[in-house]
């Protein structure tokens, strides 16, 4: 692995370890605050909407029963954890070799191609790689800006647990649309539990403002047109990835779809040029 790239990876790992050490001890308190926020939201719903406590309890019970019915047994959970750990280890090993020998591996693939397929494969591969790089860098920048903006609003409004909430916002930024919605909801519920409805409304306004700036200004500027997908396509892709591979599928489904679309678009353009 080249020296500069290794230093960048070490820096990212160091920052990740530092942030985790600062926030890991606060997630238990975050869970308690989230439960209190849900209870206050429940009281608000039953007091201001035409729904009784019994109806709401029945709805919550049905939801919990559905989730518990789909939960795996302990043996299956242990097997799933082992598979996840093995998948992460395999991904890290493959990432190391791709960073170290990716260029020579791609040249080996191209040498196996003959005629016009070689040029087409090279162009499609370059387009897909550029799209993946642009998506990864852009998503990280946008997620960091979201986390900083919402985290700063939480600090100014004196909402407790601002750092773990900012971390959740950062991680949620890697799951388009759905991740930001879930992270914003958690921040609002914690603000409701800790400081009351006025602060919760201010946090909601801050979340909406940051996400509007991100969606209408930063994301088009950072991502540009190279990785743009329609929101409907993103929702379908994220849902399909979640159903197929769980949380990991939600994270990787959009970049896979963006790369696949860019490769198909490049192939179509080359074939259209050859026909012309």
C-alpha distance (Angstrom), angle and dihedral (degrees) to the residues before:
residue distance angle dihedral
X1 . . .
X2 3.80 . .
X3 3.78 117.1 .
X4 3.85 98.3 -117.3
X5 3.79 92.4 47.1
X6 3.79 90.9 48.9
X7 3.81 90.5 51.7
X8 3.82 90.8 50.8
X9 3.81 91.1 50.8
X10 3.81 91.5 47.7
X11 3.81 90.2 50.4
X12 3.81 92.4 50.8
X13 3.80 91.8 47.6
X14 3.80 91.0 48.7
X15 3.80 92.5 50.5
X16 3.81 90.7 47.4
X17 3.81 92.6 51.2
X18 3.82 91.7 47.5
X19 3.81 93.4 50.0
X20 3.80 91.6 46.6
X21 3.83 91.9 50.8
X22 3.80 89.8 51.1
X23 3.80 95.6 48.1
X24 3.82 107.1 29.9
X25 3.81 93.9 82.3
X26 3.82 91.4 51.7
X27 3.79 99.4 56.2
X28 3.81 92.4 83.9
X29 3.80 90.5 56.4
X30 3.79 89.0 43.9
X31 3.81 89.8 57.4
X32 3.81 90.7 51.9
X33 3.80 92.5 49.0
X34 3.80 90.1 48.6
X35 3.81 91.0 52.7
X36 3.79 90.6 50.3
X37 3.79 90.4 49.1
X38 3.79 91.0 52.0
X39 3.81 90.1 50.5
X40 3.81 92.1 51.3
X41 3.79 90.9 46.5
X42 3.80 88.6 51.0
X43 3.81 91.2 52.1
X44 3.80 90.3 49.4
X45 3.82 92.2 50.9
X46 3.78 94.7 49.2
X47 3.82 92.3 45.2
X48 3.80 98.3 48.3
X49 3.81 105.9 26.7
X50 3.82 131.0 62.6
X51 3.79 94.0 -105.4
X52 3.79 127.1 107.7
X53 3.79 128.8 -137.2
X54 3.79 90.4 -111.0
X55 3.80 93.3 53.6
X56 3.80 92.1 47.9
X57 3.81 92.0 46.3
X58 3.81 89.5 50.8
X59 3.79 91.3 51.2
X60 3.81 92.0 48.2
X61 3.81 90.8 47.2
X62 3.79 92.1 51.4
X63 3.80 90.3 50.2
X64 3.80 92.8 49.1
X65 3.80 91.8 46.2
X66 3.79 89.8 52.1
X67 3.77 92.3 50.0
X68 3.80 94.0 45.0
X69 3.79 91.2 46.5
X70 3.78 90.8 55.6
X71 3.81 93.4 45.2
X72 3.82 115.0 107.5
X73 3.80 123.8 -115.0
X74 3.84 118.4 -103.6
X75 3.81 93.0 -97.3
X76 3.79 91.1 48.0
X77 3.81 89.7 46.3
X78 3.80 91.5 53.4
X79 3.79 90.5 47.8
X80 3.80 90.5 49.1
X81 3.81 91.0 49.6
X82 3.81 90.2 51.1
X83 3.80 90.7 49.1
X84 3.82 91.4 49.3
X85 3.81 91.5 49.4
X86 3.79 91.0 48.0
X87 3.80 91.4 48.2
X88 3.81 92.0 50.6
X89 3.81 91.2 48.8
X90 3.80 91.4 48.3
X91 3.81 91.2 48.1
X92 3.81 91.3 51.8
X93 3.81 92.6 49.2
X94 3.81 91.7 48.1
X95 3.80 90.4 47.0
X96 3.80 90.3 53.5
X97 3.80 93.0 52.2
X98 3.81 92.7 43.6
X99 3.79 90.8 53.3
X100 3.80 92.2 44.1
X101 3.83 102.1 40.0
X102 3.80 104.5 10.2
X103 3.79 95.4 115.3
X104 3.82 94.2 50.4
X105 3.83 91.2 44.6
X106 3.81 90.5 53.3
X107 3.79 91.2 48.7
X108 3.81 89.0 51.9
X109 3.82 89.4 54.5
X110 3.81 92.2 48.6
X111 3.81 92.0 50.4
X112 3.80 88.2 60.5
X113 3.80 90.3 58.3
X114 3.79 122.5 86.8
X115 3.79 135.1 -163.2
X116 3.81 121.2 -8.5
X117 3.83 91.6 -18.0
X118 3.79 89.8 73.3
X119 3.79 94.8 58.6
X120 3.80 92.1 42.4
X121 3.82 92.5 49.5
X122 3.81 91.2 48.0
X123 3.81 92.5 50.8
X124 3.80 92.9 46.0
X125 3.80 91.7 47.7
X126 3.80 92.9 50.1
X127 3.81 91.1 48.6
X128 3.80 92.6 49.1
X129 3.81 92.9 47.5
X130 3.81 92.6 48.5
X131 3.81 89.6 49.6
X132 3.80 92.4 50.4
X133 3.80 91.5 48.3
X134 3.81 93.0 47.0
X135 3.81 91.5 47.6
X136 3.81 93.5 48.6
X137 3.80 94.8 47.8
X138 3.80 93.8 41.3
X139 3.80 94.5 47.6
X140 3.79 92.0 49.2
X141 3.81 92.1 49.7
X142 3.82 93.7 46.3
X143 3.82 92.6 45.5
X144 3.81 90.9 49.9
X145 3.81 91.8 49.8
X146 3.82 90.6 49.0
X147 3.80 91.2 49.6
X148 3.81 93.2 47.4
X149 3.82 93.6 46.3
X150 3.80 96.6 46.7
X151 3.81 92.5 38.6
X152 3.82 90.6 52.8
X153 3.81 90.4 50.0
X154 3.82 90.1 51.2
X155 3.80 91.2 50.2
X156 3.81 92.9 48.7
X157 3.81 90.9 48.6
X158 3.82 89.5 47.0
X159 3.78 94.6 -123.0
X160 3.81 110.1 165.0
X161 3.81 122.2 -120.2
X162 3.80 92.6 30.5
X163 3.83 93.2 153.7
X164 3.84 97.8 55.6
X165 3.81 89.5 42.6
X166 3.81 89.4 52.9
X167 3.82 89.0 49.4
X168 3.81 90.6 51.7
X169 3.81 88.9 49.2
X170 3.81 90.5 51.4
X171 3.81 92.8 50.5
X172 3.80 91.2 44.2
X173 3.78 89.4 56.6
X174 3.80 89.4 71.1
X175 3.82 90.1 64.2
X176 3.84 104.4 62.8
X177 3.83 118.9 -130.8
X178 3.82 96.2 -16.2
X179 3.80 96.4 55.6
X180 3.80 94.2 51.0
X181 3.81 91.2 47.6
X182 3.81 93.4 51.2
X183 3.82 93.4 45.2
X184 3.81 91.8 48.7
X185 3.80 91.4 49.0
X186 3.81 91.3 52.6
X187 3.82 91.2 50.1
X188 3.81 91.9 50.3
X189 3.81 93.0 48.4
X190 3.80 92.6 49.9
X191 3.82 90.4 48.8
X192 3.81 89.5 49.4
X193 3.80 91.9 52.0
X194 3.80 95.6 44.1
X195 3.81 105.4 37.1
X196 3.79 108.1 10.8
X197 3.83 136.8 -111.1
X198 3.82 96.8 -51.4
X199 3.79 93.3 58.8
X200 3.80 90.3 41.8
X201 3.82 90.2 55.8
X202 3.81 90.6 48.5
X203 3.82 90.2 50.2
X204 3.80 89.3 48.6
X205 3.81 89.8 52.1
X206 3.81 90.7 48.8
X207 3.81 91.9 49.0
X208 3.81 91.9 49.5
X209 3.82 91.9 46.7
X210 3.81 93.8 49.4
X211 3.79 92.4 46.2
X212 3.80 92.3 47.8
X213 3.80 91.3 51.1
X214 3.79 89.9 46.4
X215 3.80 95.2 46.6
X216 3.80 98.7 42.4
X217 3.80 102.4 32.9
X218 3.80 116.3 12.8
X219 3.79 101.3 39.1
X220 3.84 95.7 50.4
X221 3.81 89.1 44.4
X222 3.81 96.0 47.5
X223 3.80 100.2 33.9
X224 3.81 95.4 34.1
X225 3.80 116.5 -175.7
X226 3.76 96.3 -52.6
X227 3.80 96.7 86.8
X228 3.81 102.9 22.3
X229 3.79 116.4 140.0
X230 3.79 126.5 175.7
X231 3.84 113.3 -100.7
X232 3.82 90.2 -121.0
X233 3.80 89.7 55.1
X234 3.81 90.7 48.3
X235 3.82 92.2 51.7
X236 3.81 92.3 49.5
X237 3.81 92.4 45.5
X238 3.82 94.2 47.7
X239 3.81 91.3 47.3
X240 3.80 92.3 48.8
X241 3.81 91.9 46.9
X242 3.80 91.4 49.9
X243 3.81 92.5 49.9
X244 3.80 92.5 47.9
X245 3.81 101.9 40.3
X246 3.80 108.3 6.7
X247 3.81 119.4 -135.3
X248 3.80 92.8 -11.3
X249 3.80 89.6 54.5
X250 3.81 90.9 52.4
X251 3.81 90.3 54.9
X252 3.82 98.6 46.6
X253 3.81 102.1 32.5
X254 3.81 97.4 83.9
X255 3.85 97.3 48.0
X256 3.80 89.9 46.8
X257 3.81 90.5 51.2
X258 3.82 91.7 46.2
X259 3.81 92.8 50.4
X260 3.82 92.4 45.2
X261 3.80 91.5 50.0
X262 3.81 92.4 48.7
X263 3.81 91.4 49.8
X264 3.82 92.4 49.1
X265 3.80 91.1 46.3
X266 3.82 91.0 51.2
X267 3.81 92.3 49.4
X268 3.81 91.3 49.4
X269 3.80 92.3 48.9
X270 3.82 92.6 50.3
X271 3.78 92.6 47.9
X272 3.79 91.3 48.0
X273 3.82 89.8 50.4
X274 3.81 91.4 49.1
X275 3.81 91.2 49.4
X276 3.80 91.3 49.9
